[in-house]
Amino acid sequence: IISCSLTANLTGIVENNQNLEWFVNNTPTGASANISNPNSINTDITVDEYGIYEIGLNGCGNTTLIDVNFESTAPHIIAPDFQNCILTATLIAYTTDPAGGGPWSGGPGVIFSNPQSNSTEVTVPDFGLYTFSYEACDEISSISIGFECPLIFPNVITPNDDNNNDFFFIQNLNKEIYSQSILTIYNRWGSIVYNQAGYGLNEEWWNGRTTYNNALINDGVYYYVFEVFNNVKQELETHSGELNLFKSNSSSSNTSQ
């Protein structure tokens, strides 16, 4: 197997090296191969496509056939899948490409400290989900990284329509990072007072009213369970906690747990 190269060295063993001749017996469809010195015991073969080539050697009245596999190998990228509240990440691409490969690509506004190097620092313009690619051995590998801060949940809301802390607003709920959300609010007896699929991702936030009759609930302590799918980590996250609701207190502001 010849990895990440379209050239290979051939060495034959023929008594007295007389009447030696290399030849190409079979190639992948549409491909071609060239043997630099077909009558030499040591020679090079160059092909124009990756694949398996059947090479023959005539000598001393005998013919020997061997398969030479020219194989492209995609680079292997090492990088974090999530960056917590920072806009930079380190990317490393491992490849057997003798030329090293590159450059890196990543879309508008993305800056690489050394785009031609297999190890680089990337800086993105804003929080969100980004995909980075690296080319080597005529193959392209990609990796996605989410740049975002963790979700922050309020533990107090005051839904009295004064435009101050009226909603159960979840900070950093980025639609590029998260999908398939469900929010459920329970009262102290375990009964559901509010349930909404697509919560927050649909730009709608809970204002203290029940799902079933849109009635404003009483002051008190409630419990939330927020389920959301993390597209970067490819896993379902579950967040839960207590929520204090006060309709009469307009001066309170959101505080995180």
C-alpha positions as CSV (number, residue, x, y, z in Angstrom):
1,I,0.0,0.0,0.0
2,I,1.3,3.4,-1.0
3,S,-0.3,6.0,1.2
4,C,-0.8,9.6,0.1
5,S,1.4,9.4,-3.0
6,L,1.0,8.7,-6.7
7,T,4.6,7.5,-7.1
8,A,6.2,4.2,-5.9
9,N,9.5,2.5,-6.2
10,L,9.6,-1.0,-7.7
11,T,12.4,-3.5,-7.0
12,G,12.7,-6.9,-8.7
13,I,14.9,-9.9,-8.2
14,V,15.9,-11.6,-11.5
15,E,18.9,-13.9,-12.0
16,N,21.7,-11.9,-13.7
17,N,19.1,-9.1,-14.2
18,Q,18.9,-10.2,-17.8
19,N,15.8,-9.7,-20.0
20,L,14.0,-7.9,-17.2
21,E,10.9,-6.0,-18.1
22,W,8.3,-4.2,-16.0
23,F,4.8,-3.6,-17.4
24,V,1.4,-2.4,-16.3
25,N,-1.1,-5.3,-16.5
26,N,-4.2,-3.6,-15.2
27,T,-5.3,-0.1,-13.9
28,P,-8.5,1.4,-12.4
29,T,-11.0,2.5,-15.0
30,G,-9.7,5.6,-16.9
31,A,-6.4,5.7,-15.0
32,S,-2.9,5.4,-16.5
33,A,0.6,4.6,-15.2
34,N,4.1,5.2,-16.3
35,I,7.2,3.1,-15.5
36,S,10.3,5.3,-15.6
37,N,12.7,2.6,-16.6
38,P,11.0,-0.7,-17.5
39,N,14.2,-2.7,-18.0
40,S,15.9,-1.7,-14.7
41,I,15.8,-3.8,-11.5
42,N,14.9,-0.6,-9.6
43,T,12.5,1.8,-11.2
44,D,9.7,4.1,-10.3
45,I,6.0,4.0,-11.3
46,T,3.9,7.1,-11.4
47,V,0.1,6.9,-11.7
48,D,-2.5,9.7,-12.2
49,E,-5.3,8.3,-9.9
50,Y,-5.5,6.6,-6.6
51,G,-6.5,2.9,-6.8
52,I,-5.1,-0.6,-7.3
53,Y,-2.7,-1.2,-10.1
54,E,-1.5,-4.7,-11.2
55,I,2.2,-4.5,-12.1
56,G,4.0,-7.3,-13.9
57,L,7.6,-8.3,-14.1
58,N,9.1,-10.5,-16.9
59,G,12.4,-12.2,-16.4
60,C,14.1,-15.5,-17.1
61,G,11.1,-16.8,-18.9
62,N,8.8,-16.2,-15.9
63,T,6.1,-13.5,-15.2
64,T,5.3,-12.3,-11.7
65,L,2.2,-10.1,-11.0
66,I,1.7,-7.9,-7.9
67,D,-0.9,-5.4,-6.8
68,V,0.2,-1.9,-5.8
69,N,-2.5,0.0,-4.0
70,F,-2.1,3.8,-4.2
71,E,-4.3,5.0,-1.4
72,S,-5.4,8.5,-0.4
73,T,-5.8,9.1,3.3
74,A,-8.0,11.9,4.6
75,P,-6.4,14.1,7.3
76,H,-7.5,13.5,10.9
77,I,-8.5,16.7,12.7
78,I,-8.1,17.1,16.5
79,A,-10.1,20.0,18.0
80,P,-12.6,20.7,20.8
81,D,-16.3,20.4,19.9
82,F,-17.3,23.3,22.2
83,Q,-15.6,26.5,23.3
84,N,-16.9,28.0,26.5
85,C,-17.3,31.8,26.2
86,I,-14.2,32.3,24.0
87,L,-13.9,32.9,20.3
88,T,-10.7,31.0,19.7
89,A,-9.7,27.4,19.3
90,T,-6.7,25.3,18.4
91,L,-6.9,23.0,15.4
92,I,-4.5,20.2,14.6
93,A,-4.6,18.1,11.4
94,Y,-2.6,14.8,11.2
95,T,-1.7,13.7,7.7
96,T,0.8,11.5,5.9
97,D,0.9,13.9,3.0
98,P,4.6,14.7,2.3
99,A,3.6,18.2,1.3
100,G,1.9,18.8,4.6
101,G,-1.5,19.7,3.2
102,G,-3.6,22.8,3.7
103,P,-4.8,25.4,3.7
104,W,-7.5,25.6,6.4
105,S,-10.9,27.1,5.5
106,G,-13.7,28.2,7.7
107,G,-16.0,30.8,6.1
108,P,-16.4,34.6,6.2
109,G,-14.7,36.5,9.1
110,V,-12.7,33.5,10.3
111,I,-9.0,34.1,10.9
112,F,-6.3,31.4,11.1
113,S,-3.0,32.3,12.7
114,N,-1.2,30.1,10.1
115,P,-3.6,28.8,7.5
116,Q,-0.9,26.7,5.7
117,S,0.2,24.9,8.9
118,N,-1.4,21.6,10.1
119,S,-1.5,23.2,13.5
120,T,-3.2,26.6,13.8
121,E,-5.2,28.9,16.1
122,V,-8.6,30.0,14.7
123,T,-10.5,33.1,15.7
124,V,-14.2,33.4,14.8
125,P,-16.1,36.7,14.6
126,D,-19.0,35.8,16.8
127,F,-20.6,33.1,18.8
128,G,-22.2,30.3,16.9
129,L,-21.5,27.0,15.1
130,Y,-18.6,26.9,12.7
131,T,-17.2,24.2,10.4
132,F,-13.4,24.1,9.6
133,S,-11.8,22.1,6.8
134,Y,-8.3,20.9,5.9
135,E,-7.1,19.4,2.7
136,A,-4.4,16.8,2.4
137,C,-3.7,13.7,0.1
138,D,-6.4,15.0,-2.2
139,E,-8.9,14.5,0.6
140,I,-10.8,17.1,2.7
141,S,-11.7,16.6,6.4
142,S,-14.0,18.8,8.3
143,I,-14.9,19.4,12.0
144,S,-17.6,21.6,13.6
145,I,-17.1,23.6,16.8
146,G,-19.7,25.4,18.8
147,F,-18.6,28.8,20.3
148,E,-21.0,29.8,23.0
149,C,-21.4,30.5,26.7
150,P,-23.4,27.9,28.8
151,L,-27.1,28.4,29.1
152,I,-28.1,30.8,32.0
153,F,-31.6,30.4,33.6
154,P,-33.3,33.1,35.8
155,N,-34.4,32.1,39.2
156,V,-36.8,35.0,39.6
157,I,-39.4,36.6,37.3
158,T,-41.9,39.3,37.9
159,P,-44.6,39.1,35.2
160,N,-46.5,42.3,35.8
161,D,-46.1,43.8,32.3
162,D,-43.7,46.6,33.3
163,N,-41.1,45.4,30.7
164,N,-38.7,44.6,33.5
165,N,-38.0,40.9,34.1
166,D,-41.4,39.8,32.8
167,F,-40.3,36.6,31.0
168,F,-38.5,33.4,31.7
169,F,-35.6,34.3,29.4
170,I,-32.8,31.8,28.8
171,Q,-29.5,33.4,28.0
172,N,-27.2,32.0,25.3
173,L,-29.9,29.8,23.7
174,N,-28.3,30.0,20.3
175,K,-30.3,28.4,17.5
176,E,-27.1,27.4,15.7
177,I,-26.1,25.3,18.7
178,Y,-29.4,24.1,20.1
179,S,-32.6,22.6,18.7
180,Q,-35.8,20.6,19.7
181,S,-36.3,22.4,23.0
182,I,-39.1,21.7,25.5
183,L,-39.9,23.7,28.7
184,T,-42.1,22.4,31.4
185,I,-43.1,24.4,34.5
186,Y,-44.4,22.6,37.6
187,N,-46.1,24.0,40.7
188,R,-45.1,22.9,44.2
189,W,-47.6,19.9,44.0
190,G,-46.0,18.6,40.9
191,S,-48.8,19.7,38.5
192,I,-47.8,21.0,35.1
193,V,-48.8,24.7,34.7
194,Y,-46.9,25.4,31.5
195,N,-45.5,23.2,28.7
196,Q,-44.1,24.4,25.4
197,A,-42.1,22.7,22.6
198,G,-39.6,24.8,20.7
199,Y,-39.3,27.1,23.7
200,G,-37.0,30.1,23.2
201,L,-35.9,28.9,19.8
202,N,-39.3,30.2,18.5
203,E,-38.5,33.6,20.1
204,E,-41.4,33.1,22.6
205,W,-40.8,33.3,26.3
206,W,-43.0,32.3,29.3
207,N,-44.7,35.2,31.0
208,G,-46.2,33.4,34.0
209,R,-49.4,32.3,32.4
210,T,-50.7,28.7,32.2
211,T,-50.8,26.7,29.0
212,Y,-54.4,25.5,29.3
213,N,-56.3,28.8,29.9
214,N,-53.7,31.6,29.7
215,A,-54.3,32.6,33.3
216,L,-51.6,34.3,35.3
217,I,-50.4,32.0,38.1
218,N,-50.0,32.9,41.8
219,D,-46.9,34.1,43.4
220,G,-44.7,31.3,44.7
221,V,-42.0,28.8,44.0
222,Y,-42.2,26.8,40.8
223,Y,-39.9,24.2,39.2
224,Y,-38.7,24.2,35.6
225,V,-37.3,21.3,33.4
226,F,-35.8,22.4,30.2
227,E,-34.8,19.8,27.6
228,V,-32.8,20.8,24.5
229,F,-30.8,19.0,21.9
230,N,-27.1,20.1,21.6
231,N,-26.3,19.9,17.9
232,V,-22.6,20.2,18.5
233,K,-22.3,17.4,21.0
234,Q,-25.2,15.5,19.4
235,E,-26.8,14.8,22.8
236,L,-29.9,15.8,24.7
237,E,-29.3,18.1,27.6
238,T,-31.7,18.4,30.6
239,H,-31.6,21.5,32.9
240,S,-33.8,22.0,36.0
241,G,-34.2,24.2,38.9
242,E,-36.4,26.4,41.1
243,L,-38.1,29.6,39.9
244,N,-39.6,32.3,42.1
245,L,-42.5,34.2,40.6
246,F,-43.6,37.5,42.1
247,K,-46.2,39.6,40.2
248,S,-46.1,42.5,42.7
249,N,-42.4,43.1,42.7
250,S,-41.5,45.2,39.6
251,S,-38.0,46.0,40.9
252,S,-36.6,42.5,40.8
253,S,-34.2,41.6,38.0
254,N,-33.1,38.3,36.6
255,T,-30.5,36.5,38.6
256,S,-28.9,33.2,37.7
257,Q,-28.6,30.2,39.8
